[in-house]
Amino acid sequence: MALGIEAPHRLALSLGTAELRAQCILRSIQYWSGDDSIEALKTVLGDPKISSETRKNALNSLKQVVVYQQVHKVLCYYQPMKVRNNTLRLIL
């Protein structure tokens, strides 16, 4: 994430064309939180001007992010986290 940009997903949503916004978001969601990714992807999917291929990719990415969030919630619920040397580690 670039320094000084608090909400890069919102910046991506303000780019020129719908297709450009969608492509930028699809390439960037790996760096954003799950909630920010879902918000951006839902916004992109609501735009009728994106291509069918981009729509398909955005829908697949949305499904993946939702699943990842669900898995993360389960792991965080059942596995206590321990902070050591500024890194989070799962205690198995």
N, C-alpha and C positions, 0 to 999 in steps of 0.2 A: 504494500500500500504506500502510496506517495505521502511524504510528510506534508502536513497542513491541510489535507483533505479529509474531513471527518466522515463524510458519507459518499465514498466514490461511486456507489451504486446509483445514487441520485444524480451525480454528475454524468454518468453514462446514459441515464434516461433523458438528458437534455441535449444529446448529440443530434446532428442533422436529420438524416432520413431514418425511417423506421427500421430498415434493413441494417443500416450502420449501427444503430442502437442495439439491435438484437445481436449482431455479430460481436460487438464489443462486450456485451453482457455475457454471452456464451463463453468468450475467451477469458473473462475475468472472474466468474463466480467462484472459482477455486480459491481465490484469495479473500473472499467475503464470508461473513457469518451466514449461517443457514437462513436466518430470518431475512437478512438483507437480500440474499440470493432469491428466496421465494418471492419477496416483494417485487424485485426487478423482473423476474421471469413471468410472473402473473401480469405485470403491466405490459410486457412485450407480447404475451399471448393475446391480450385484449386488442391489439392493433391489427386491423384487417389488411394493412399494407405490407406485411412481411411475406416472404415467399413460403410456399408449402414445405419446402425442405427445411428452412429455418424454423418454421412453426413446429415441425416434427422434432427437430433437435432441441428446441426450447422445452417442449412437452416432456421429452425423455429426460432432460436435465432436471426439470422440476420434480419428476417422479423420483429421480436419484437423490436429490437433496432432501426430499421429504423422508425417504427411507433412511438416509444417513442420520438425519435428526432423530428419528425414532430409535435407531440403534444407539446413538449417543446418549439419549435419555435413559435407556435401559442400563447401559454400562455405567453411567454416572450414578444411577439409583442403587445398583447392586454392588458396585466396586468403589470403595472409598478411594479418594485421590490423596496423594501425598506430595507436597512440594519439597523438592530437593534441588539445590543449586539452580534456582529459577526455572526448573523444568517440571512439568507435571508427569507423574508416572502412575500407572495403574498398579495397585497392590493385588497380586494374584494369590 
